[in-house]
Amino acid sequence: MVKRIDKLVLDAAQADIPAVSRPFAALGANIGVSEADVLRILKAYKKKGVVRRIGGSFETRKLGFSSTLAGMRVKPASLVSVAKEISKFPGVTHCYEREGELNLWFTLGVRGTMAGVNKKIAAFRRLPGVESCYSFPVKKMFKIKTMFPI
Amino acid sequence: MKIEPSIVRALQGNIPLVPAPFRKIAAGLGLPEEKFIAAVATLKAGGVLRSIRAIVRHKRAGYSANAMVAWKLPAGRAVSFGKTAAASPAISHCYQRLTRPGWPYNLYTMIHGRSRAEILKVVGGLVKKTGAKEYKILESLREFKKTSMVYF
């Protein structure tokens, strides 16, 4: 059972940690929790692995990166080896097996223009066991906001 | 706007969990705390930095079901659908994307829930609200990688 104070802190910290001298005191002040308790709770949930990271969320494009979402059809026997090979590339941040005809999906970001992304996609397409690989670049972003109320 | 790689580098990982984390980071960069905080504010104002925040592993937080739903919408309906979907708290990401021959889906929603039933309920709600008919629920079966981008 999650304590009410833990939920308050984790929900607030998922929304925004202000860029001020004492951010955890400021965050706590809004929800009636002391700075020491905010830090204690964040440390505990980070240690437990519920919190993966506490840091900046950047707009990839504004940092000069191009990105895409790609879906692949991989022969089932090669799925794990292809997924591992793709995941080795630092610009791949998400890689999931999914149900359906395209059974492996990943996100790819590369510094520079889409040409670099396309080149990398072409290289991944040549991996043994890959039957097809489609890149679906963004046309319009409507939302990016991950928030998991605890 | 000039982006200082050292500032991005300091924030792309973890900030220290101490009372004055930015003073500590700034000291490491040989900067006064105010300069670092001002640089962060500039990145935020420029939309480069969305926010500094805690990123939760959703499965560990009880959100064990997650599905990417790919929708096939008539071109004229994509924007209104996107706006409706974006308003749902269960949807974390919503993008219109290019299609490919053989893959006509032009809108993607990431839906998180505590069960498959919760996901289906969100999908059902969207269908009812928007009249969208063609979609594919692509539930994740296995996670191979999930990390944050390292920029510099």
Interface residues (C-beta under 8 A of the other chain):
Chain A: L10 A13 Q14 A15 D16 I17 P18 A19 V20 S21 R22 P23 F24 A25 E35 L39 L42 K43 Y45 K46 K48 G49 V50 V51 R52 R53 I54 G55 G56 S57 F58 E59 T60 K62 L63 G64 F65 L69 G71 A83 K84 I86 S87 P90 G91 V92 T93 H94 C95 Y96 E97 R98 E99 G100 L102 W105 F106 G109 R111 Y134 S135 F136 P137 V138 K139 K140 M141 F142 K143 I144 K145 T146 M147 F148 I150
Chain B: I3 V8 L11 Q12 G13 N14 I15 L17 V18 P19 A20 P21 F22 R23 E33 I37 V40 A41 K44 G46 G47 V48 L49 R50 S51 I52 R53 A54 I55 V56 R57 H58 R60 A61 G62 Y63 M68 A78 V79 G82 K83 A85 A86 P89 I91 S92 H93 C94 Y95 Q96 R97 L98 T99 R100 W103 N106 Y108 H112 K136 I137 L138 E139 S140 L141 R142 E143 F144 K145 K146 T147 S148 M149 V150 Y151
